[in-house]
Amino acid sequence: MNAMPKVLVVDDGDRDPDSALSMELAGMGYASVTTPFEAADDVLALIPSPAAVVLQMPRRAGWAERRRFLELANRLRKNLAESGTPVILTGGVSGAVTMLQNQLSMHAVAAQDI
């Protein structure tokens, strides 16, 4: 069994090697599970407590696509608030990695204070 903490990455299903977060996450010590938008809830049900959820919105998304991702982000933030799981909405890899590092560092510090 893989003991690495898992990060759920939700995208539009159109995966470009240049926009994959898996390598960066592995370098940070996280395993990643990537799923298309439509399967996000089903996959989240299989991962009992992800370290974070990253919603990777397409860079050239139109308003309807952006709205879908924003609504999912809001719903997940509400549903995962009690566990303190960060939900990060991003449009690119470099921004996602930076935000993820910041969010997970803050989460780790808060957990140590408990």
DSSP file (Angstrom, degrees, kcal/mol; ACC not computed):
  #  RESIDUE AA STRUCTURE BP1 BP2  ACC     N-H-->O    O-->H-N    N-H-->O    O-->H-N    TCO  KAPPA ALPHA  PHI   PSI    X-CA   Y-CA   Z-CA
    1    1 A M              0   0    0      0, 0.0     2,-0.6     0, 0.0     0, 0.0   0.000 360.0 360.0 360.0 139.6    0.0    0.0    0.0
    2    2 A N        -     0   0    0      1,-0.1    29,-0.1     2,-0.1     0, 0.0  -0.669 360.0-170.1 -81.5 118.4    1.3    3.5   -0.9
    3    3 A A        +     0   0    0     -2,-0.6    -1,-0.1     2,-0.1     3,-0.1   0.480  49.7 114.5 -88.7  -2.5    1.8    5.5    2.3
    4    4 A M  S    S-     0   0    0      1,-0.1    26,-0.1    26,-0.1    -2,-0.1  -0.446  78.1-106.6 -67.2 138.1    2.4    8.8    0.4
    5    5 A P        -     0   0    0      0, 0.0    26,-2.6     0, 0.0     2,-0.4  -0.384  39.9-128.1 -62.4 145.8   -0.3   11.4    1.1
    6    6 A K  E     -a   31   0A   0     43,-0.3    45,-3.2    24,-0.2    46,-0.8  -0.786  17.3-161.4-105.8 141.4   -2.6   11.7   -2.0
    7    7 A V  E     -ab  32  52A   0     24,-2.5    26,-2.4    -2,-0.4     2,-0.6  -0.981  16.0-140.6-116.6 127.4   -3.6   14.9   -3.9
    8    8 A L  E     -ab  33  53A   0     44,-2.2    46,-3.3    -2,-0.5     2,-0.5  -0.789  15.8-164.1 -88.4 124.6   -6.7   14.7   -6.1
    9    9 A V  E     -ab  34  54A   0     24,-3.0    26,-2.7    -2,-0.6     2,-0.5  -0.951   2.2-165.8-110.7 122.3   -6.2   16.6   -9.3
   10   10 A V  E     +ab  35  55A   0     44,-3.2    46,-3.4    -2,-0.5     2,-0.2  -0.931  18.9 157.0-110.5 126.8   -9.4   17.4  -11.3
   11   11 A D  E     -a   36   0A   0     24,-2.2    26,-2.1    -2,-0.5    46,-0.1  -0.677  56.7 -90.6-133.5-170.4   -9.1   18.6  -14.8
   12   12 A D        -     0   0    0     44,-0.4     3,-0.1    24,-0.2    26,-0.1   0.426  63.1-108.4 -87.0   2.5  -11.2   18.7  -18.0
   13   13 A G  S    S+     0   0    0     22,-0.2     2,-1.0     1,-0.2    -1,-0.0   0.269  91.7 111.0  90.7 -11.4   -9.9   15.3  -19.1
   14   14 A D        -     0   0    0      2,-0.0     2,-0.6     0, 0.0    -2,-0.2  -0.800  54.7-167.3 -97.3  94.2   -7.7   16.8  -21.9
   15   15 A R        -     0   0    0     -2,-1.0     5,-0.1    -3,-0.1     3,-0.0  -0.752  13.2-171.8 -98.4 120.5   -4.3   16.1  -20.6
   16   16 A D    >   -     0   0    0     -2,-0.6     3,-2.4     1,-0.1     4,-0.3  -0.896  29.5-129.7-102.1 132.8   -1.2   17.7  -22.1
   17   17 A P  G >  S+     0   0    0      0, 0.0     3,-1.1     0, 0.0    -1,-0.1   0.821 109.2  59.3 -53.5 -30.5    2.1   16.4  -20.8
   18   18 A D  G 3  S+     0   0    0      1,-0.2    75,-0.2     3,-0.0    -3,-0.0   0.690 106.4  47.3 -71.4 -17.0    3.2   20.1  -20.2
   19   19 A S  G <  S+     0   0    0     -3,-2.4     2,-0.4    73,-0.1    -1,-0.2   0.227  82.0 121.1-109.5  15.0    0.2   20.6  -17.8
   20   20 A A    <   -     0   0    0     -3,-1.1     4,-0.3    -4,-0.3     3,-0.2  -0.631  41.2-169.2 -81.7 133.3    0.6   17.5  -15.7
   21   21 A L     >  +     0   0    0     -2,-0.4     4,-2.8     1,-0.1     5,-0.3   0.574  65.4  93.0 -92.4 -12.0    1.1   18.0  -12.0
   22   22 A S  H  > S+     0   0    0      1,-0.2     4,-2.4     2,-0.2     5,-0.2   0.851  85.0  48.2 -57.1 -40.9    2.1   14.5  -11.1
   23   23 A M  H  > S+     0   0    0      2,-0.2     4,-2.0     1,-0.2    -1,-0.2   0.926 114.1  46.2 -66.8 -44.4    5.8   14.9  -11.5
   24   24 A E  H  > S+     0   0    0     -4,-0.3     4,-1.0     2,-0.2    -2,-0.2   0.906 113.6  49.3 -64.4 -41.6    5.9   18.1   -9.3
   25   25 A L  H ><>S+     0   0    0     -4,-2.8     5,-2.7     1,-0.2     3,-0.6   0.906 108.9  52.1 -64.9 -41.7    3.7   16.5   -6.7
   26   26 A A  H ><5S+     0   0    0     -4,-2.4     3,-1.4    -5,-0.3    -1,-0.2   0.895 106.4  54.4 -60.9 -39.4    5.9   13.4   -6.5
   27   27 A G  H 3<5S+     0   0    0     -4,-2.0    -1,-0.2     1,-0.3    -2,-0.2   0.763 107.4  50.9 -64.8 -24.6    8.9   15.7   -6.0
   28   28 A M  T <<5S-     0   0    0     -4,-1.0    -1,-0.3    -3,-0.6    -2,-0.2   0.456 126.8-101.0 -90.1  -2.6    7.0   17.2   -3.1
   29   29 A G  T < 5S+     0   0    0     -3,-1.4     2,-0.4    -4,-0.4    -3,-0.2   0.696  82.8 121.9  92.2  20.8    6.3   13.8   -1.6
   30   30 A Y      < -     0   0    0     -5,-2.7     2,-0.3   -26,-0.1    -1,-0.3  -0.926  54.7-139.7-119.4 141.3    2.7   13.4   -2.7
   31   31 A A  E     -a    6   0A   0    -26,-2.6   -24,-2.5    -2,-0.4     2,-0.4  -0.739  26.2-146.4 -87.8 146.0    1.0   10.8   -4.9
   32   32 A S  E     -a    7   0A   0     -2,-0.3     2,-0.5   -26,-0.2   -24,-0.2  -0.914  15.4-163.7-119.9 146.1   -1.5   12.2   -7.3
   33   33 A V  E     -a    8   0A   0    -26,-2.4   -24,-3.0    -2,-0.4     2,-0.5  -0.987  16.1-160.6-122.9 117.2   -4.8   10.9   -8.6
   34   34 A T  E     +a    9   0A   0     -2,-0.5   -24,-0.2   -26,-0.2   -26,-0.1  -0.856  15.5 169.4-105.6 132.9   -6.0   12.7  -11.7
   35   35 A T  E     -a   10   0A   0    -26,-2.7   -24,-2.2    -2,-0.5   -22,-0.2  -0.973  35.6-105.7-138.4 150.4   -9.6   12.6  -12.8
   36   36 A P  E >   -a   11   0A   0      0, 0.0     3,-1.7     0, 0.0     4,-0.4  -0.418  42.0-104.2 -71.9 156.8  -11.8   14.4  -15.3
   37   37 A F  G >  S+     0   0    0    -26,-2.1     3,-1.6     1,-0.3     4,-0.3   0.858 117.8  58.0 -46.1 -48.0  -14.3   16.9  -13.9
   38   38 A E  G 3  S+     0   0    0      1,-0.3    -1,-0.3     2,-0.1     4,-0.2   0.739 109.9  43.3 -62.5 -24.7  -17.3   14.6  -14.4
   39   39 A A  G <> S+     0   0    0     -3,-1.7     4,-2.6     1,-0.1     5,-0.3   0.350  81.5 106.2-101.9   5.2  -15.8   11.8  -12.2
   40   40 A A  H <> S+     0   0    0     -3,-1.6     4,-2.6    -4,-0.4     5,-0.2   0.897  80.5  46.2 -55.3 -48.0  -14.5   14.1   -9.4
   41   41 A D  H  > S+     0   0    0     -4,-0.3     4,-1.6     1,-0.2    -1,-0.2   0.905 113.5  49.3 -64.4 -40.8  -17.2   13.2   -6.8
   42   42 A D  H  > S+     0   0    0     -4,-0.2     4,-0.7     2,-0.2    -1,-0.2   0.916 114.5  44.0 -64.7 -43.5  -16.8    9.4   -7.5
   43   43 A V  H >X S+     0   0    0     -4,-2.6     3,-0.9     1,-0.2     4,-0.9   0.889 109.8  56.0 -70.0 -38.5  -13.0    9.5   -7.2
   44   44 A L  H >< S+     0   0    0     -4,-2.6     3,-0.5    -5,-0.3    -1,-0.2   0.854 101.9  58.0 -61.5 -33.5  -13.2   11.7   -4.1
   45   45 A A  H 3< S+     0   0    0     -4,-1.6    -1,-0.3     1,-0.2    -2,-0.2   0.768 105.3  51.2 -66.7 -24.5  -15.4    9.1   -2.4
   46   46 A L  H << S+     0   0    0     -3,-0.9    -1,-0.2    -4,-0.7    -2,-0.2   0.645 100.9  65.5 -87.1 -16.2  -12.6    6.5   -3.0
   47   47 A I  S << S-     0   0    0     -4,-0.9    -1,-0.2    -3,-0.5   -39,-0.1  -0.885  72.9-162.5-107.3 100.7   -9.9    8.7   -1.4
   48   48 A P  S    S+     0   0    0      0, 0.0    -1,-0.2     0, 0.0    -2,-0.0   0.846  77.1   2.8 -58.1 -40.8  -11.0    9.0    2.3
   49   49 A S  S    S-     0   0    0      3,-0.0   -43,-0.3    34,-0.0    -5,-0.0  -0.601  73.8-165.0-149.3  83.9   -8.8   12.0    3.2
   50   50 A P        -     0   0    0      0, 0.0   -43,-0.2     0, 0.0     3,-0.1  -0.332  26.2-129.6 -67.1 151.8   -6.8   13.6    0.4
   51   51 A A  S    S-     0   0    0    -45,-3.2     2,-0.3     1,-0.3   -44,-0.2   0.812  86.3 -18.8 -68.1 -29.9   -4.0   16.0    1.5
   52   52 A A  E     -b    7   0A   0    -46,-0.8   -44,-2.2    33,-0.2     2,-0.4  -0.974  56.8-130.3-166.4 163.2   -5.5   18.5   -1.0
   53   53 A V  E     -bc   8  87A   0     33,-2.4    35,-3.2    -2,-0.3     2,-0.5  -0.997  20.6-164.3-124.3 125.5   -7.8   18.8   -4.0
   54   54 A V  E     -bc   9  88A   0    -46,-3.3   -44,-3.2    -2,-0.4     2,-0.8  -0.949   5.6-159.1-112.3 121.6   -6.5   20.8   -7.0
   55   55 A L  E     -bc  10  89A   0     33,-3.7    35,-2.9    -2,-0.5     2,-1.1  -0.889   9.4-161.3 -99.1 109.7   -9.0   21.9   -9.7
   56   56 A Q  E     - c   0  90A   0    -46,-3.4   -44,-0.4    -2,-0.8    35,-0.2  -0.749   7.5-161.7 -99.5  91.9   -6.9   22.5  -12.8
   57   57 A M        -     0   0    0     33,-2.9     9,-0.1    -2,-1.1   -46,-0.0  -0.459  30.9 -98.7 -71.7 140.2   -9.1   24.7  -15.0
   58   58 A P    >   -     0   0    0      0, 0.0     3,-1.5     0, 0.0    -1,-0.1  -0.321  28.2-126.4 -59.1 141.7   -8.1   24.8  -18.7
   59   59 A R  T 3  S+     0   0    0      1,-0.3    -2,-0.1    32,-0.1    33,-0.0   0.860 108.7  39.4 -59.2 -37.8   -6.0   27.9  -19.5
   60   60 A R  T 3  S+     0   0    0     31,-0.0    -1,-0.3     2,-0.0     2,-0.1  -0.113  85.2 151.9-105.6  36.1   -8.3   28.9  -22.4
   61   61 A A    <   -     0   0    0     -3,-1.5     2,-0.1     1,-0.1    -4,-0.0  -0.400  39.0-132.4 -69.3 140.3  -11.6   28.0  -20.7
   62   62 A G     >  -     0   0    0     -2,-0.1     4,-2.6     1,-0.1     5,-0.2  -0.242  35.9 -89.0 -80.2 178.6  -14.7   29.9  -21.6
   63   63 A W  H  > S+     0   0    0      1,-0.2     4,-2.7     2,-0.2     5,-0.2   0.895 125.9  52.3 -59.3 -43.2  -17.1   31.4  -19.1
   64   64 A A  H  > S+     0   0    0      1,-0.2     4,-2.0     2,-0.2    -1,-0.2   0.909 112.3  45.9 -61.8 -42.1  -19.3   28.2  -18.9
   65   65 A E  H  > S+     0   0    0      2,-0.2     4,-2.1     1,-0.2    -1,-0.2   0.919 112.8  49.9 -67.2 -43.2  -16.2   26.0  -18.2
   66   66 A R  H  X S+     0   0    0     -4,-2.6     4,-2.6     1,-0.2    -2,-0.2   0.904 109.4  52.3 -60.9 -41.2  -14.9   28.5  -15.6
   67   67 A R  H  X S+     0   0    0     -4,-2.7     4,-2.7    -5,-0.2     5,-0.2   0.903 106.8  52.6 -63.6 -41.7  -18.2   28.6  -13.9
   68   68 A R  H  X S+     0   0    0     -4,-2.0     4,-2.2     1,-0.2    -1,-0.2   0.934 112.7  44.8 -58.4 -46.4  -18.3   24.8  -13.6
   69   69 A F  H  X S+     0   0    0     -4,-2.1     4,-2.6     2,-0.2    -2,-0.2   0.896 113.0  50.6 -66.8 -40.2  -14.9   24.8  -12.0
   70   70 A L  H  X S+     0   0    0     -4,-2.6     4,-2.5     2,-0.2    -2,-0.2   0.913 110.9  48.8 -63.6 -42.4  -15.8   27.7   -9.7
   71   71 A E  H  X S+     0   0    0     -4,-2.7     4,-2.3     2,-0.2    -2,-0.2   0.908 112.5  48.0 -65.0 -41.2  -19.0   25.9   -8.6
   72   72 A L  H  X S+     0   0    0     -4,-2.2     4,-2.9    -5,-0.2     5,-0.3   0.921 110.9  51.8 -64.3 -42.9  -17.2   22.7   -7.9
   73   73 A A  H  X S+     0   0    0     -4,-2.6     4,-2.5     1,-0.2    -2,-0.2   0.928 111.1  47.1 -59.1 -45.9  -14.5   24.6   -5.9
   74   74 A N  H  X S+     0   0    0     -4,-2.5     4,-1.9     2,-0.2    -1,-0.2   0.914 113.9  47.4 -62.9 -43.2  -17.1   26.3   -3.8
   75   75 A R  H  X S+     0   0    0     -4,-2.3     4,-2.5     2,-0.2    -2,-0.2   0.922 113.9  46.6 -65.5 -43.9  -19.0   23.0   -3.1
   76   76 A L  H  X S+     0   0    0     -4,-2.9     4,-2.8     2,-0.2    -2,-0.2   0.894 109.4  54.0 -67.2 -39.0  -15.8   21.1   -2.3
   77   77 A R  H  X S+     0   0    0     -4,-2.5     4,-0.6    -5,-0.3    -1,-0.2   0.912 112.2  45.5 -60.1 -40.7  -14.5   23.8    0.0
   78   78 A K  H >< S+     0   0    0     -4,-1.9     3,-0.6    -5,-0.2     4,-0.4   0.934 116.7  44.2 -66.7 -46.2  -17.8   23.7    1.9
   79   79 A N  H 3< S+     0   0    0     -4,-2.5     3,-0.2     1,-0.2    -2,-0.2   0.809 120.5  39.9 -70.1 -30.5  -17.9   19.9    2.1
   80   80 A L  H 3X>S+     0   0    0     -4,-2.8     5,-1.3    -5,-0.2     4,-1.0   0.365  85.7  99.3-101.6   4.6  -14.2   19.5    3.0
   81   81 A A  T X<5S+     0   0    0     -3,-0.6     3,-0.7    -4,-0.6    -1,-0.2   0.895  79.3  54.9 -59.0 -42.6  -14.0   22.5    5.4
   82   82 A E  T 345S+     0   0    0     -4,-0.4    -1,-0.2     1,-0.3    -2,-0.1   0.868 110.3  45.2 -62.4 -36.7  -14.4   20.3    8.5
   83   83 A S  T 345S-     0   0    0     -3,-0.3    -1,-0.3    -4,-0.2    -2,-0.2   0.638 106.8-127.3 -81.6 -13.0  -11.4   18.2    7.5
   84   84 A G  T <<5 +     0   0    0     -4,-1.0    -3,-0.2    -3,-0.7    -2,-0.1   0.646  49.9 161.2  76.6  14.2   -9.3   21.2    6.6
   85   85 A T      < -     0   0    0     -5,-1.3    -1,-0.3     1,-0.1   -33,-0.2  -0.563  38.7-126.9 -71.2 120.4   -8.5   19.8    3.2
   86   86 A P        -     0   0    0      0, 0.0   -33,-2.4     0, 0.0     2,-0.5  -0.448  16.5-156.9 -69.5 140.5   -7.4   22.7    1.0
   87   87 A V  E     -c   53   0A   0    -35,-0.2     2,-0.5    -2,-0.1   -33,-0.2  -0.980  13.2-167.4-117.3 116.6   -9.2   23.1   -2.4
   88   88 A I  E     -c   54   0A   0    -35,-3.2   -33,-3.7    -2,-0.5     2,-0.5  -0.915   9.0-160.8-114.2 126.1   -7.1   24.9   -4.9
   89   89 A L  E     +c   55   0A   0     -2,-0.5     2,-0.3   -35,-0.2   -33,-0.2  -0.920  25.8 158.7-105.9 124.4   -8.4   26.3   -8.1
   90   90 A T  E     -c   56   0A   0    -35,-2.9   -33,-2.9    -2,-0.5     3,-0.1  -0.936  41.7-151.4-143.6 163.8   -5.7   27.0  -10.8
   91   91 A G  S    S+     0   0    0     -2,-0.3     2,-0.3   -35,-0.2   -32,-0.1   0.341  80.8  30.3-116.0   2.7   -5.3   27.5  -14.5
   92   92 A G  S  > S-     0   0    0      1,-0.1     4,-1.6   -34,-0.1    -1,-0.1  -0.984  74.7-112.6-157.9 165.8   -1.7   26.3  -14.8
   93   93 A V  H  > S+     0   0    0     -2,-0.3     4,-2.6     2,-0.2     5,-0.2   0.940 109.9  49.4 -69.6 -49.8    1.0   24.0  -13.3
   94   94 A S  H  > S+     0   0    0      1,-0.2     4,-2.0     2,-0.2     5,-0.2   0.907 113.6  46.6 -62.7 -41.4    3.4   26.6  -11.9
   95   95 A G  H  > S+     0   0    0      1,-0.2     4,-2.5     2,-0.2    -1,-0.2   0.889 112.2  51.6 -64.6 -38.5    0.7   28.5  -10.0
   96   96 A A  H  X S+     0   0    0     -4,-1.6     4,-2.8     2,-0.2    -2,-0.2   0.910 108.9  49.5 -65.5 -42.7   -0.8   25.2   -8.8
   97   97 A V  H  X S+     0   0    0     -4,-2.6     4,-2.6     2,-0.2    -1,-0.2   0.926 113.1  46.6 -64.2 -44.4    2.5   24.0   -7.4
   98   98 A T  H  X S+     0   0    0     -4,-2.0     4,-2.2    -5,-0.2    -2,-0.2   0.939 115.6  45.0 -63.2 -47.3    3.2   27.3   -5.6
   99   99 A M  H  X S+     0   0    0     -4,-2.5     4,-3.0     1,-0.2     5,-0.2   0.904 113.2  51.3 -63.2 -40.6   -0.3   27.4   -4.1
  100  100 A L  H  X S+     0   0    0     -4,-2.8     4,-2.9    -5,-0.2     5,-0.3   0.918 108.9  50.1 -64.3 -43.8   -0.2   23.8   -3.1
  101  101 A Q  H  X S+     0   0    0     -4,-2.6     4,-1.9    -5,-0.2    -1,-0.2   0.929 114.4  45.4 -59.5 -44.5    3.1   24.2   -1.4
  102  102 A N  H  X S+     0   0    0     -4,-2.2     4,-2.2     2,-0.2    -2,-0.2   0.938 115.5  45.6 -64.5 -47.6    1.8   27.2    0.5
  103  103 A Q  H  X S+     0   0    0     -4,-3.0     4,-2.3     1,-0.2    -2,-0.2   0.917 115.0  46.2 -64.1 -45.0   -1.5   25.5    1.4
  104  104 A L  H  X S+     0   0    0     -4,-2.9     4,-2.4    -5,-0.2    -1,-0.2   0.852 111.5  52.1 -70.2 -33.2    0.0   22.2    2.5
  105  105 A S  H  X S+     0   0    0     -4,-1.9     4,-2.2    -5,-0.3    -1,-0.2   0.927 111.9  46.2 -65.4 -44.0    2.7   24.0    4.6
  106  106 A M  H  X S+     0   0    0     -4,-2.2     4,-2.3     1,-0.2    -2,-0.2   0.893 112.7  50.7 -63.9 -39.4    0.0   26.0    6.4
  107  107 A H  H  X S+     0   0    0     -4,-2.3     4,-2.2     2,-0.2    -2,-0.2   0.903 110.2  49.5 -64.8 -42.1   -2.1   22.8    6.9
  108  108 A A  H  X S+     0   0    0     -4,-2.4     4,-1.6     2,-0.2    -2,-0.2   0.903 111.7  48.4 -65.6 -41.7    1.0   21.0    8.4
  109  109 A V  H  X S+     0   0    0     -4,-2.2     4,-1.2     1,-0.2    -2,-0.2   0.915 111.5  49.6 -64.7 -43.1    1.7   23.8   10.8
  110  110 A A  H  X S+     0   0    0     -4,-2.3     4,-0.7     1,-0.2     3,-0.2   0.883 108.9  53.1 -63.3 -38.5   -1.9   24.0   11.9
  111  111 A A  H >< S+     0   0    0     -4,-2.2     3,-0.6     1,-0.2    -1,-0.2   0.848 105.6  54.1 -66.5 -33.5   -2.0   20.2   12.5
  112  112 A Q  H 3< S+     0   0    0     -4,-1.6    -1,-0.2     1,-0.2    -2,-0.2   0.804 103.8  56.5 -69.8 -28.6    1.1   20.5   14.7
  113  113 A D  H 3<        0   0    0     -4,-1.2    -1,-0.2    -3,-0.2    -2,-0.2   0.672 360.0 360.0 -75.7 -16.9   -0.6   23.1   16.8
  114  114 A I    <<        0   0    0     -4,-0.7    -1,-0.2    -3,-0.6    -2,-0.1   0.494 360.0 360.0 -74.9 360.0   -3.5   20.8   17.6
